[in-house]
Amino acid sequence: MNAESTTAWRDLIQTLGELDRGFTEGERAVVDDRHLADGYRMLATTLGVAFDTYLFPERSRPQFVELNTPFRRDRRWGGDNTDAWYHLCPIDEHRRYRISGNRGDSVYFSVTAYNEPAPGSWSDRVVGIVNDSDLQTSGRMNSDGEFSFEIGPLPGAAVLVTRDYQADPMTGRPVRWHIEALDEPDPIRHSDAETAASLRACAAWLRTMFAIVPLTVGVRVDDSHALGHETGQRANVFGEPYQVPDSNFGWSARDACYAYASFVLEDDEALVITHRPPACRFWNLVVWNQFMGGHIITDARVSINGATAIPNSDGSVTVVVSKNPAEQHGTHPNAISTVDYPRGNLAFRWFHADRVPTRPEVELVKLSEAPTQVT
């Protein structure tokens, strides 16, 4: 049989077989075996997310599936967060849906609708958002945390992404999500053309993701040079925090501010990061590898948030980042680990901040000289 889906499947396999060149060759080639291993794991993870997003969904019979979790190693990708659960649900922009559940012990939760410029292309626009504050204000969530609301039609929307941030994911109850379509479902018939289109979207999704990762790791100031206007990207320095606009790339949260850095550390070094959190619903700092992923929560303490951090007397928060904090004599209460990674990335996020935060300050010190107490 000369099937369109056969050609699409073989194209997908070819795409999958070529994408590792993005992290094994050229300017973005990774330089240590940990990130090489992460690259191949990221290929497998991204393929799974592509299937969840484009191949298996029935948009008239919706279902939330796990996108990121603190406990699944195959869902550590795309800017993940050890303190959070994310779920995904592709939808039909013309349909109506009811979303219900219970907030559990969530510090902050939301549902965001995103567009899709083309099949397999990542979003470049937030179509709509509902968060827990909206539900409380409108009376659609009761004192027991039970909530229910309708959403849609949403012209231009292609996918819903939920966020659920926890003070302590080890003990906290995650949000319980349920979604149902309020219109009659379409018949289920997976045609050759429909399957081929889904497989082509999966391949496009993979190419989109591996155009972004691996992230760049900057050069250290003591390793860099400057000739005229030629200056390398610096490691161990945060960029300026920014508020996410309605037009964005990817599944960023409109009600969040972000700041990013890369790190390069020797065994006997640490980063001392100090910032003054604005008034906000939730903030945290997360360690990533170069593929915007990290470890699961039981591996090590790789993140810290506004509930777990112990502030200094002036309200600022100091965090000590090192390859293995356990090797430090007298570990700082806000210490987090890179889990022996010598290089990678760091991500701050603040939700519902009353202002865009000031840029976090970073000092590179010897591990033996890193602070062990709050001030």
C-alpha positions, 0 to 999 in steps of 0.5 A: 500500500502506498500510504501517506502515513508510511512516508510521514513515519519514515520522515519522522524516523529520519528526523529523529536520527539526525537531531543529535547533530545539534548537540554533538557537532558544531558550535553548540556541541556539548563538552561533557558526557553528562550533557551528551547523555542528557541530549539522547534522553531529551530526544526520547522525552521530546518524542514522547511529548510530541506523541502526547500533543499531536498523535494520540489526542482526541480533541473532542474527547479531552484528557489532561496528560502529565507534561512535567512532574517532580517525580518522572524522569521522562518529563524533565524538559522544556524549562521544568520545575522541581516544585511544580506539576504541569499538564497538557491538553490539546483542544479544538478552538471551536468547542466548549469545555468544563474544567474542574477539580480541587486545588490541593495544597497548591500555592498557585495554579492556572490554566493557559491557552496557547495558539499554534502558528502551524502544525508542530510549531511552538506557540507565539501567543497567549490566547487566554488564562485563568488562575486561582485568583480569578476563580476565588474572585468569581466564586468558582472555587469554594472554601474546600478548594473545589473549582469548576469553570467553563472555557471556550470557544477560544479562537486561535487556541490549540492547547491548554497547559496547567501549572501547579506550584507547591511549597513542598512537592514531597508532601503537598497534594497536587491539583486534581484536574478534570476536563470534559467537552460540552459538545457531542464528540466527533466519531473516532476514525484514524485515517491515513491522511490524519495520521500522516499529518500528526506524524509530520507535526511530531517531526516539526515539533522535534525540530522546533525543540532542538533548534532551542536546545542545548542552551548556551553556557557562557564563558567565565570572565577569567577565561574570556577576552575582549577585542574591541566590541567582541565580548563573549556571553558571560557565565555566572551572571544573571540577565535582567528579569523580564515580564512575559508579554502576550506575544511570546515563544513557547509555553511561558506564563503571562503572569510570570517574570523570569531571569536566566543565567548559565554556570561554570563551576569547579569542584571547589567553587560555589555561586553565592546568589542574592536577590530581594524577592518582590511581593508575589504569589510564588518564586523559585530558583531551579538548576537546569542542564543545557536541555532545560531539564533537571533531576527529580525531587528525590535526587537532590535539592536542586531548587528553592522557593519562597516557602522553603528559603530562609531570608536574611534579616533585611528581607533579601534571600541568599542561595549557595549553588555548588556541585555538591553542597554536602562537601561544604563544612557547614552547609548554608540553609538555602544551599542547592546542588548542581548534582555534580554538573560542572556547567549548566543553567539557572532559572528564576521565576516569580508569579504575580509579582508586584513589580519586575524584580531587580537582577539577582547578584552573583558572586563566585567564591571558593566553596570553603569561603561560601556563607553557611548562615543567613545574615 
